[in-house]
């Protein structure tokens, strides 16, 4: 993945501001969605694909049984609501987590693996959506929306098979906002991406559309500077992961002087860093 290596917080902040500036868009706000990786060598592939084997064939079974056993949870009526709920709780899905906030993405890029280079990715979802099949583009235009809701997706594709058939021979990537399942979703300005096929990965889409995204490499020494700025701004586990789990994660990182826990950078469950006493 091509990325520009930044040398400081100031350089990164200026680069994000430049990339976010609207350029003839119908939307007055930035049209970028962001994703942070604590290790730049990690790939943008779904949790479903990490099951390996014929993982694509497992998707329908995972979703069916999740809905069956989680029937007391009622996120909404559509399959997209249930996919979002499953993703939120760790179910392997075709979805990937994004955010409208570069600061939130930078939190997940810097909260763990401090000795490793991290990465920040930004995709212009408005331009990406121009490549969608006609029925999906028309739904967005009808609503005047930047990204889909679960209801909008369901009006065009009520099930995953129908969603896949829209692609024809041109696989696509789309972005939607999950329902506000809890404060975590709200505080993280969460966005989810969905590929037209469970076997088609965001990594492949990025490789095929280099003009629709930007990436920044965050050297380990710069990650520390960024982390300190985020902590000063209150972008911490206490805010992004409300509840006792987030509080414990923040305290673990705050009181760990320079040694990193090894773990996932996406859910914030394992974080690390260095700090003085509070």
BELBEL-V997099 format. One record per pair of residues at least 24 apart in sequence whose ideal C-beta (glycine too) atoms are under 10 Angstrom apart, sorted by the first residue. I is the first residue (numbers start at 1). J is the second residue. D is the distance in whole Angstrom. If there is no record, write none. Layout:
i=I j=J d=D
i=I j=J d=D
This chain:
i=1 j=37 d=10
i=1 j=40 d=8
i=1 j=41 d=10
i=1 j=43 d=8
i=1 j=44 d=8
i=1 j=119 d=8
i=1 j=121 d=8
i=1 j=203 d=8
i=1 j=206 d=7
i=1 j=207 d=8
i=1 j=210 d=10
i=1 j=213 d=9
i=1 j=215 d=6
i=1 j=217 d=9
i=2 j=206 d=9
i=2 j=207 d=10
i=2 j=210 d=7
i=2 j=213 d=9
i=2 j=214 d=9
i=2 j=215 d=6
i=2 j=217 d=9
i=3 j=40 d=7
i=3 j=117 d=9
i=3 j=119 d=6
i=3 j=120 d=8
i=3 j=121 d=8
i=3 j=214 d=8
i=3 j=215 d=4
i=3 j=216 d=6
i=3 j=217 d=4
i=3 j=218 d=9
i=4 j=120 d=10
i=4 j=214 d=8
i=4 j=215 d=7
i=4 j=216 d=5
i=4 j=217 d=7
i=5 j=40 d=10
i=5 j=117 d=8
i=5 j=216 d=8
i=5 j=217 d=4
i=5 j=218 d=8
i=5 j=219 d=6
i=5 j=222 d=9
i=6 j=120 d=9
i=6 j=216 d=5
i=6 j=217 d=7
i=6 j=218 d=6
i=6 j=219 d=8
i=6 j=222 d=6
i=6 j=225 d=10
i=6 j=226 d=9
i=7 j=219 d=8
i=7 j=221 d=9
i=7 j=222 d=7
i=7 j=225 d=10
i=8 j=219 d=10
i=8 j=221 d=10
i=8 j=222 d=6
i=8 j=225 d=7
i=8 j=226 d=9
i=9 j=106 d=9
i=9 j=218 d=10
i=9 j=222 d=7
i=9 j=224 d=10
i=9 j=225 d=5
i=9 j=226 d=5
i=9 j=227 d=10
i=9 j=228 d=9
i=9 j=229 d=5
i=9 j=230 d=9
i=10 j=225 d=9
i=10 j=229 d=10
i=11 j=216 d=9
i=11 j=222 d=9
i=12 j=102 d=9
i=12 j=106 d=8
i=12 j=120 d=7
i=12 j=216 d=6
i=12 j=218 d=7
i=12 j=222 d=7
i=12 j=225 d=9
i=12 j=226 d=7
i=12 j=229 d=10
i=13 j=102 d=9
i=13 j=103 d=10
i=13 j=106 d=10
i=13 j=226 d=9
i=13 j=229 d=9
i=15 j=102 d=10
i=15 j=120 d=9
i=15 j=122 d=9
i=15 j=214 d=8
i=15 j=216 d=6
i=16 j=102 d=5
i=16 j=103 d=9
i=16 j=105 d=10
i=16 j=106 d=9
i=16 j=120 d=8
i=16 j=122 d=7
i=16 j=214 d=9
i=16 j=216 d=8
i=17 j=102 d=9
i=18 j=214 d=9
i=19 j=102 d=9
i=19 j=122 d=6
i=19 j=124 d=9
i=19 j=213 d=10
i=19 j=214 d=5
i=19 j=216 d=9
i=20 j=102 d=8
i=20 j=122 d=8
i=20 j=124 d=10
i=22 j=126 d=9
i=23 j=124 d=9
i=23 j=127 d=10
i=25 j=124 d=9
i=25 j=126 d=6
i=25 j=127 d=9
i=25 j=146 d=9
i=26 j=126 d=8
i=26 j=141 d=10
i=26 j=144 d=8
i=26 j=146 d=9
i=27 j=125 d=10
i=27 j=126 d=6
i=27 j=144 d=9
i=27 j=145 d=9
i=27 j=146 d=6
i=29 j=100 d=9
i=29 j=146 d=8
i=30 j=100 d=8
i=30 j=102 d=9
i=30 j=122 d=9
i=30 j=124 d=9
i=30 j=125 d=10
i=30 j=126 d=9
i=30 j=146 d=10
i=31 j=100 d=10
i=31 j=122 d=10
i=31 j=123 d=9
i=31 j=124 d=5
i=31 j=125 d=6
i=31 j=126 d=4
i=31 j=127 d=7
i=31 j=128 d=9
i=31 j=129 d=9
i=31 j=146 d=6
i=31 j=147 d=9
i=32 j=98 d=10
i=32 j=100 d=8
i=32 j=102 d=8
i=32 j=105 d=10
i=32 j=121 d=10
i=32 j=122 d=5
i=32 j=123 d=7
i=32 j=124 d=6
i=32 j=125 d=7
i=32 j=126 d=9
i=32 j=127 d=10
i=32 j=213 d=9
i=32 j=214 d=8
i=33 j=98 d=4
i=33 j=99 d=7
i=33 j=100 d=6
i=33 j=101 d=9
i=33 j=102 d=10
i=33 j=105 d=9
i=33 j=121 d=9
i=33 j=122 d=7
i=33 j=123 d=6
i=33 j=124 d=8
i=33 j=125 d=5
i=33 j=126 d=10
i=33 j=128 d=9
i=33 j=146 d=9
i=33 j=147 d=8
i=33 j=175 d=6
i=33 j=189 d=9
i=33 j=190 d=10
i=33 j=191 d=5
i=33 j=192 d=10
i=33 j=193 d=8
i=33 j=213 d=10
i=34 j=98 d=6
i=34 j=99 d=5
i=34 j=100 d=7
i=34 j=101 d=7
i=34 j=102 d=5
i=34 j=103 d=9
i=34 j=104 d=7
i=34 j=105 d=4
i=34 j=106 d=8
i=34 j=108 d=10
i=34 j=109 d=9
i=34 j=120 d=6
i=34 j=121 d=7
i=34 j=122 d=5
i=34 j=123 d=8
i=34 j=189 d=9
i=34 j=191 d=9
i=34 j=214 d=10
i=35 j=96 d=7
i=35 j=97 d=7
i=35 j=98 d=5
i=35 j=99 d=7
i=35 j=102 d=10
i=35 j=104 d=10
i=35 j=105 d=6
i=35 j=108 d=8
i=35 j=109 d=9
i=35 j=119 d=9
i=35 j=120 d=8
i=35 j=121 d=5
i=35 j=122 d=8
i=35 j=123 d=8
i=35 j=191 d=9
i=35 j=193 d=9
i=35 j=202 d=9
i=35 j=213 d=10
i=35 j=215 d=10
i=35 j=266 d=9
i=36 j=97 d=10
i=36 j=98 d=10
i=36 j=99 d=8
i=36 j=102 d=8
i=36 j=103 d=10
i=36 j=104 d=8
i=36 j=105 d=4
i=36 j=106 d=6
i=36 j=107 d=7
i=36 j=108 d=4
i=36 j=109 d=3
i=36 j=110 d=8
i=36 j=111 d=9
i=36 j=118 d=7
i=36 j=119 d=7
i=36 j=120 d=5
i=36 j=121 d=8
i=36 j=216 d=10
i=36 j=218 d=9
i=36 j=226 d=10
i=36 j=265 d=7
i=36 j=266 d=9
i=37 j=105 d=9
i=37 j=108 d=8
i=37 j=109 d=6
i=37 j=113 d=9
i=37 j=116 d=10
i=37 j=117 d=9
i=37 j=118 d=6
i=37 j=119 d=5
i=37 j=120 d=8
i=37 j=121 d=7
i=37 j=215 d=10
i=37 j=218 d=9
i=37 j=265 d=6
i=37 j=266 d=8
i=38 j=108 d=7
i=38 j=109 d=6
i=38 j=110 d=7
i=38 j=111 d=7
i=38 j=112 d=5
i=38 j=113 d=4
i=38 j=114 d=9
i=38 j=116 d=7
i=38 j=117 d=9
i=38 j=118 d=5
i=38 j=119 d=9
i=38 j=218 d=9
i=38 j=223 d=8
i=38 j=260 d=9
i=38 j=263 d=9
i=38 j=264 d=9
i=38 j=265 d=3
i=38 j=266 d=9
i=38 j=270 d=10
i=38 j=271 d=9
i=38 j=272 d=9
i=39 j=109 d=9
i=39 j=112 d=9
i=39 j=113 d=5
i=39 j=115 d=10
i=39 j=116 d=5
i=39 j=117 d=7
i=39 j=118 d=7
i=39 j=119 d=8
i=39 j=265 d=7
i=40 j=109 d=9
i=40 j=113 d=10
i=40 j=116 d=7
i=40 j=117 d=5
i=40 j=118 d=6
i=40 j=119 d=4
i=40 j=120 d=10
i=40 j=215 d=9
i=40 j=216 d=10
i=40 j=217 d=6
i=40 j=218 d=7
i=40 j=219 d=9
i=40 j=220 d=10
i=41 j=116 d=8
i=41 j=117 d=8
i=41 j=119 d=9
i=42 j=113 d=10
i=42 j=116 d=9
i=42 j=118 d=9
i=42 j=119 d=8
i=42 j=265 d=8
i=42 j=266 d=9
i=43 j=201 d=8
i=43 j=202 d=9
i=43 j=203 d=5
i=43 j=206 d=10
i=44 j=96 d=6
i=44 j=119 d=10
i=44 j=121 d=7
i=44 j=123 d=10
i=44 j=193 d=9
i=44 j=201 d=7
i=44 j=202 d=4
i=44 j=203 d=5
i=44 j=204 d=9
i=44 j=205 d=9
i=44 j=206 d=6
i=44 j=207 d=10
i=45 j=94 d=10
i=45 j=96 d=8
i=45 j=201 d=5
i=45 j=202 d=7
i=45 j=203 d=6
i=45 j=204 d=9
i=46 j=87 d=9
i=46 j=92 d=8
i=46 j=93 d=7
i=46 j=94 d=5
i=46 j=95 d=7
i=46 j=96 d=6
i=46 j=193 d=9
i=46 j=194 d=10
i=46 j=195 d=8
i=46 j=198 d=7
i=46 j=199 d=10
i=46 j=200 d=9
i=46 j=201 d=7
i=46 j=202 d=8
i=46 j=203 d=10
i=47 j=86 d=10
i=47 j=87 d=8
i=47 j=90 d=8
i=47 j=91 d=8
i=47 j=92 d=4
i=47 j=93 d=6
i=47 j=94 d=9
i=47 j=95 d=8
i=47 j=96 d=8
i=47 j=97 d=10
i=47 j=266 d=9
i=48 j=87 d=10
i=48 j=91 d=9
i=48 j=92 d=4
i=48 j=93 d=5
i=48 j=94 d=5
i=48 j=95 d=8
i=48 j=195 d=10
i=48 j=198 d=6
i=48 j=199 d=9
i=48 j=201 d=10
i=49 j=92 d=8
i=49 j=94 d=8
i=49 j=198 d=8
i=49 j=199 d=8
i=49 j=200 d=10
i=49 j=201 d=6
i=49 j=203 d=10
i=50 j=92 d=7
i=51 j=92 d=6
i=54 j=199 d=9
i=55 j=92 d=8
i=55 j=94 d=9
i=55 j=198 d=7
i=55 j=199 d=8
i=56 j=94 d=8
i=56 j=197 d=7
i=56 j=198 d=4
i=56 j=199 d=4
i=56 j=200 d=9
i=57 j=198 d=9
i=57 j=199 d=9
i=58 j=92 d=8
i=58 j=198 d=8
i=59 j=83 d=9
i=59 j=92 d=8
i=59 j=93 d=7
i=59 j=94 d=7
i=59 j=160 d=7
i=59 j=197 d=10
i=59 j=198 d=5
i=59 j=199 d=9
i=60 j=159 d=9
i=60 j=160 d=7
i=60 j=161 d=9
i=60 j=198 d=9
i=62 j=86 d=7
i=62 j=91 d=6
i=62 j=92 d=6
i=62 j=93 d=7
i=62 j=198 d=10
i=63 j=91 d=8
i=63 j=93 d=8
i=63 j=94 d=10
i=63 j=159 d=10
i=63 j=160 d=8
i=65 j=91 d=10
i=66 j=91 d=5
i=66 j=92 d=10
i=66 j=93 d=9
i=73 j=181 d=9
i=75 j=150 d=8
i=75 j=178 d=8
i=75 j=179 d=6
i=75 j=180 d=10
i=75 j=181 d=6
i=76 j=149 d=10
i=76 j=150 d=6
i=76 j=151 d=8
i=76 j=154 d=9
i=76 j=178 d=10
i=76 j=179 d=6
i=76 j=181 d=10
i=77 j=150 d=9
i=77 j=151 d=9
i=77 j=154 d=8
i=77 j=158 d=10
i=78 j=149 d=9
i=78 j=150 d=5
i=78 j=151 d=7
i=78 j=152 d=10
i=78 j=153 d=7
i=78 j=154 d=4
i=78 j=155 d=9
i=78 j=157 d=10
i=78 j=158 d=7
i=78 j=159 d=9
i=78 j=179 d=10
i=79 j=150 d=9
i=79 j=153 d=9
i=79 j=154 d=7
i=79 j=157 d=9
i=79 j=158 d=7
i=79 j=159 d=6
i=79 j=160 d=6
i=79 j=162 d=10
i=79 j=163 d=9
i=80 j=148 d=8
i=80 j=149 d=8
i=80 j=150 d=4
i=80 j=151 d=8
i=80 j=152 d=9
i=80 j=153 d=5
i=80 j=154 d=6
i=80 j=157 d=9
i=80 j=158 d=9
i=80 j=159 d=10
i=80 j=160 d=9
i=80 j=163 d=9
i=80 j=176 d=7
i=80 j=178 d=8
i=80 j=179 d=9
i=80 j=192 d=9
i=80 j=194 d=8
i=81 j=149 d=10
i=81 j=150 d=5
i=81 j=151 d=9
i=81 j=153 d=10
i=81 j=154 d=8
i=81 j=178 d=8
i=81 j=179 d=6
i=81 j=181 d=9
i=82 j=150 d=9
i=83 j=150 d=8
i=83 j=153 d=10
i=83 j=160 d=8
i=83 j=176 d=10
i=83 j=178 d=9
i=83 j=192 d=8
i=83 j=194 d=8
i=84 j=150 d=7
i=84 j=176 d=8
i=84 j=177 d=9
i=84 j=178 d=4
i=84 j=179 d=6
i=84 j=181 d=7
i=84 j=185 d=8
i=84 j=190 d=9
i=84 j=192 d=6
i=84 j=194 d=10
i=85 j=178 d=8
i=85 j=179 d=8
i=85 j=181 d=6
i=87 j=178 d=8
i=87 j=181 d=10
i=87 j=190 d=10
i=87 j=192 d=6
i=87 j=194 d=10
i=88 j=178 d=7
i=88 j=179 d=10
i=88 j=181 d=6
i=88 j=182 d=8
i=88 j=184 d=8
i=88 j=185 d=7
i=88 j=190 d=8
i=88 j=192 d=9
i=88 j=267 d=9
i=89 j=181 d=9
i=89 j=267 d=10
i=90 j=264 d=10
i=90 j=267 d=7
i=90 j=269 d=9
i=92 j=198 d=10
i=93 j=192 d=9
i=93 j=194 d=9
i=93 j=198 d=8
i=94 j=160 d=8
i=94 j=163 d=10
i=94 j=192 d=10
i=94 j=193 d=9
i=94 j=194 d=6
i=94 j=195 d=6
i=94 j=196 d=9
i=94 j=197 d=8
i=94 j=198 d=4
i=94 j=199 d=9
i=94 j=200 d=8
i=94 j=201 d=9
i=94 j=202 d=9
i=95 j=176 d=9
i=95 j=178 d=9
i=95 j=192 d=5
i=95 j=193 d=6
i=95 j=194 d=6
i=95 j=195 d=9
i=95 j=198 d=10
i=95 j=202 d=10
i=96 j=173 d=9
i=96 j=175 d=10
i=96 j=191 d=9
i=96 j=192 d=7
i=96 j=193 d=5
i=96 j=194 d=8
i=96 j=195 d=9
i=96 j=201 d=9
i=96 j=202 d=6
i=96 j=203 d=10
i=96 j=266 d=9
i=97 j=178 d=9
i=97 j=188 d=8
i=97 j=190 d=7
i=97 j=191 d=8
i=97 j=192 d=7
i=97 j=193 d=8
i=97 j=266 d=6
i=97 j=267 d=8
i=98 j=122 d=9
i=98 j=123 d=8
i=98 j=125 d=8
i=98 j=147 d=10
i=98 j=175 d=7
i=98 j=177 d=10
i=98 j=188 d=10
i=98 j=189 d=9
i=98 j=190 d=8
i=98 j=191 d=4
i=98 j=192 d=7
i=98 j=193 d=6
i=98 j=202 d=10
i=99 j=188 d=6
i=99 j=189 d=5
i=99 j=190 d=6
i=99 j=191 d=6
i=99 j=240 d=9
i=100 j=125 d=9
i=100 j=146 d=9
i=100 j=147 d=9
i=100 j=175 d=10
i=100 j=177 d=9
i=100 j=188 d=9
i=100 j=189 d=4
i=100 j=190 d=8
i=100 j=191 d=6
i=101 j=187 d=9
i=101 j=188 d=7
i=101 j=189 d=5
i=101 j=190 d=9
i=101 j=191 d=10
i=101 j=235 d=8
i=101 j=240 d=10
i=102 j=189 d=10
i=102 j=216 d=10
i=103 j=189 d=9
i=103 j=226 d=9
i=103 j=229 d=9
i=103 j=230 d=6
i=103 j=233 d=7
i=103 j=234 d=10
i=103 j=235 d=5
i=103 j=240 d=10
i=104 j=187 d=8
i=104 j=188 d=5
i=104 j=189 d=6
i=104 j=190 d=9
i=104 j=230 d=9
i=104 j=235 d=7
i=104 j=239 d=9
i=104 j=240 d=6
i=105 j=188 d=9
i=105 j=189 d=9
i=106 j=216 d=10
i=106 j=218 d=8
i=106 j=223 d=9
i=106 j=226 d=6
i=106 j=227 d=8
i=106 j=229 d=9
i=106 j=230 d=6
i=106 j=235 d=7
i=107 j=188 d=9
i=107 j=226 d=9
i=107 j=227 d=8
i=107 j=230 d=6
i=107 j=231 d=9
i=107 j=233 d=10
i=107 j=235 d=5
i=107 j=236 d=7
i=107 j=237 d=8
i=107 j=239 d=9
i=107 j=240 d=6
i=107 j=241 d=10
i=107 j=265 d=10
i=107 j=268 d=8
i=107 j=271 d=9
i=108 j=188 d=9
i=108 j=240 d=8
i=108 j=264 d=9
i=108 j=265 d=5
i=108 j=266 d=6
i=108 j=267 d=9
i=108 j=268 d=7
i=108 j=271 d=9
i=109 j=216 d=9
i=109 j=218 d=6
i=109 j=223 d=7
i=109 j=226 d=8
i=109 j=227 d=9
i=109 j=230 d=10
i=109 j=265 d=7
i=110 j=218 d=7
i=110 j=220 d=10
i=110 j=222 d=9
i=110 j=223 d=5
i=110 j=224 d=8
i=110 j=225 d=9
i=110 j=226 d=5
i=110 j=227 d=4
i=110 j=228 d=9
i=110 j=229 d=9
i=110 j=230 d=7
i=110 j=231 d=10
i=110 j=235 d=10
i=110 j=253 d=10
i=110 j=265 d=9
i=110 j=271 d=9
i=110 j=272 d=10
i=110 j=273 d=8
i=111 j=223 d=10
i=111 j=227 d=7
i=111 j=230 d=9
i=111 j=231 d=10
i=111 j=235 d=10
i=111 j=236 d=8
i=111 j=237 d=7
i=111 j=240 d=9
i=111 j=241 d=10
i=111 j=249 d=8
i=111 j=250 d=9
i=111 j=253 d=6
i=111 j=260 d=10
i=111 j=261 d=10
i=111 j=265 d=7
i=111 j=268 d=6
i=111 j=270 d=9
i=111 j=271 d=4
i=111 j=272 d=7
i=111 j=273 d=7
i=112 j=223 d=10
i=112 j=249 d=10
i=112 j=253 d=8
i=112 j=260 d=6
i=112 j=261 d=7
i=112 j=262 d=8
i=112 j=263 d=6
i=112 j=264 d=8
i=112 j=265 d=5
i=112 j=266 d=10
i=112 j=268 d=8
i=112 j=269 d=9
i=112 j=270 d=6
i=112 j=271 d=5
i=112 j=272 d=5
i=112 j=273 d=8
i=113 j=220 d=8
i=113 j=223 d=8
i=113 j=260 d=6
i=113 j=261 d=9
i=113 j=262 d=7
i=113 j=263 d=9
i=113 j=265 d=7
i=113 j=270 d=9
i=113 j=271 d=9
i=113 j=272 d=7
i=113 j=273 d=10
i=114 j=220 d=6
i=114 j=221 d=10
i=114 j=223 d=6
i=114 j=224 d=6
i=114 j=227 d=7
i=114 j=253 d=9
i=114 j=256 d=10
i=114 j=258 d=7
i=114 j=259 d=9
i=114 j=260 d=5
i=114 j=271 d=10
i=114 j=272 d=6
i=114 j=273 d=6
i=114 j=274 d=7
i=115 j=220 d=5
i=115 j=221 d=10
i=115 j=223 d=9
i=115 j=224 d=10
i=115 j=258 d=9
i=115 j=259 d=9
i=115 j=260 d=6
i=115 j=272 d=9
i=116 j=218 d=10
i=116 j=219 d=10
i=116 j=220 d=6
i=116 j=223 d=8
i=116 j=260 d=8
i=116 j=265 d=10
i=117 j=217 d=6
i=117 j=218 d=6
i=117 j=219 d=5
i=117 j=220 d=6
i=117 j=221 d=9
i=117 j=222 d=9
i=117 j=223 d=8
i=118 j=216 d=9
i=118 j=217 d=8
i=118 j=218 d=4
i=118 j=219 d=8
i=118 j=220 d=8
i=118 j=222 d=9
i=118 j=223 d=5
i=118 j=226 d=8
i=118 j=227 d=10
i=118 j=265 d=8
i=119 j=215 d=6
i=119 j=216 d=7
i=119 j=217 d=6
i=119 j=218 d=6
i=120 j=214 d=9
i=120 j=215 d=7
i=120 j=216 d=5
i=120 j=217 d=8
i=120 j=218 d=6
i=120 j=226 d=9
i=121 j=202 d=9
i=121 j=206 d=8
i=121 j=213 d=6
i=121 j=214 d=8
i=121 j=215 d=5
i=121 j=216 d=8
i=122 j=212 d=10
i=122 j=213 d=6
i=122 j=214 d=5
i=122 j=215 d=8
i=122 j=216 d=8
i=123 j=173 d=8
i=123 j=175 d=8
i=123 j=191 d=10
i=123 j=193 d=8
i=123 j=202 d=9
i=123 j=205 d=9
i=123 j=206 d=8
i=123 j=209 d=9
i=123 j=212 d=6
i=123 j=213 d=4
i=123 j=214 d=8
i=123 j=215 d=10
i=124 j=209 d=10
i=124 j=211 d=9
i=124 j=212 d=5
i=124 j=213 d=7
i=124 j=214 d=8
i=125 j=173 d=9
i=125 j=174 d=8
i=125 j=175 d=5
i=125 j=176 d=10
i=125 j=191 d=8
i=125 j=193 d=9
i=125 j=212 d=9
i=125 j=213 d=10
i=126 j=175 d=10
i=126 j=212 d=10
i=127 j=209 d=9
i=127 j=211 d=8
i=127 j=212 d=5
i=127 j=213 d=9
i=128 j=172 d=8
i=128 j=173 d=6
i=128 j=174 d=8
i=128 j=175 d=7
i=128 j=193 d=9
i=128 j=205 d=8
i=128 j=209 d=7
i=128 j=212 d=5
i=128 j=213 d=8
i=129 j=172 d=9
i=129 j=173 d=9
i=129 j=174 d=7
i=129 j=175 d=7
i=130 j=212 d=9
i=131 j=170 d=8
i=131 j=172 d=6
i=131 j=173 d=8
i=131 j=174 d=9
i=131 j=205 d=9
i=131 j=208 d=10
i=131 j=209 d=8
i=131 j=212 d=8
i=132 j=156 d=10
i=132 j=166 d=8
i=132 j=167 d=9
i=132 j=170 d=10
i=132 j=172 d=6
i=132 j=173 d=9
i=132 j=174 d=6
i=132 j=196 d=9
i=133 j=157 d=10
i=133 j=163 d=10
i=133 j=165 d=9
i=133 j=166 d=4
i=133 j=167 d=7
i=133 j=168 d=7
i=133 j=170 d=8
i=133 j=172 d=7
i=133 j=174 d=10
i=133 j=196 d=8
i=134 j=166 d=9
i=135 j=162 d=10
i=135 j=166 d=6
i=136 j=163 d=9
i=136 j=166 d=7
i=136 j=172 d=8
i=136 j=174 d=7
i=136 j=196 d=10
i=140 j=174 d=9
i=145 j=176 d=10
i=145 j=177 d=9
i=146 j=175 d=8
i=146 j=177 d=9
i=146 j=191 d=10
i=147 j=174 d=8
i=147 j=175 d=5
i=147 j=176 d=6
i=147 j=177 d=6
i=147 j=191 d=6
i=147 j=192 d=9
i=147 j=193 d=10
i=148 j=174 d=6
i=148 j=175 d=7
i=148 j=176 d=4
i=148 j=177 d=7
i=148 j=191 d=10
i=148 j=192 d=9
i=148 j=194 d=9
i=149 j=176 d=6
i=149 j=177 d=6
i=149 j=178 d=9
i=149 j=179 d=8
i=150 j=176 d=6
i=150 j=177 d=8
i=150 j=178 d=7
i=150 j=179 d=6
i=150 j=192 d=9
i=151 j=176 d=10
i=151 j=179 d=9
i=152 j=176 d=7
i=152 j=177 d=10
i=153 j=194 d=8
i=157 j=194 d=10
i=157 j=196 d=10
i=160 j=194 d=9
i=160 j=196 d=10
i=160 j=197 d=9
i=160 j=198 d=8
i=163 j=194 d=8
i=163 j=195 d=10
i=163 j=196 d=7
i=163 j=197 d=9
i=164 j=195 d=9
i=164 j=196 d=6
i=164 j=197 d=5
i=164 j=198 d=8
i=164 j=199 d=10
i=164 j=200 d=9
i=165 j=196 d=9
i=166 j=196 d=7
i=167 j=195 d=9
i=167 j=196 d=4
i=167 j=197 d=7
i=167 j=200 d=8
i=168 j=196 d=9
i=170 j=196 d=8
i=171 j=195 d=7
i=171 j=196 d=5
i=171 j=197 d=6
i=171 j=199 d=9
i=171 j=200 d=4
i=171 j=201 d=10
i=171 j=204 d=8
i=171 j=205 d=7
i=171 j=208 d=9
i=172 j=196 d=5
i=172 j=197 d=9
i=172 j=200 d=8
i=172 j=205 d=8
i=173 j=200 d=8
i=173 j=201 d=10
i=173 j=202 d=6
i=173 j=204 d=9
i=173 j=205 d=5
i=173 j=206 d=9
i=173 j=208 d=10
i=173 j=209 d=8
i=173 j=212 d=9
i=182 j=242 d=8
i=182 j=243 d=9
i=183 j=239 d=9
i=183 j=240 d=9
i=183 j=241 d=9
i=183 j=242 d=4
i=183 j=243 d=8
i=183 j=246 d=10
i=184 j=239 d=10
i=184 j=240 d=7
i=184 j=241 d=6
i=184 j=242 d=6
i=184 j=243 d=8
i=184 j=245 d=10
i=184 j=246 d=8
i=184 j=267 d=9
i=184 j=268 d=9
i=186 j=242 d=9
i=187 j=235 d=10
i=187 j=238 d=10
i=187 j=239 d=6
i=187 j=240 d=5
i=187 j=241 d=8
i=187 j=242 d=6
i=187 j=246 d=9
i=188 j=239 d=9
i=188 j=240 d=5
i=188 j=241 d=8
i=188 j=268 d=9
i=189 j=240 d=10
i=223 j=273 d=9
i=224 j=258 d=10
i=224 j=273 d=8
i=224 j=274 d=8
i=227 j=253 d=9
i=227 j=271 d=10
i=227 j=272 d=10
i=227 j=273 d=6
i=227 j=274 d=9
i=227 j=275 d=9
i=228 j=273 d=9
i=228 j=274 d=10
i=228 j=275 d=9
i=231 j=273 d=8
i=231 j=275 d=8
i=236 j=268 d=10
i=236 j=271 d=9
i=237 j=268 d=6
i=237 j=269 d=9
i=237 j=271 d=6
i=240 j=268 d=6
i=241 j=267 d=8
i=241 j=268 d=5
i=241 j=269 d=8
i=241 j=271 d=9
i=245 j=269 d=7
i=246 j=271 d=10
i=250 j=275 d=10
i=251 j=275 d=10
i=251 j=278 d=9
i=254 j=278 d=6
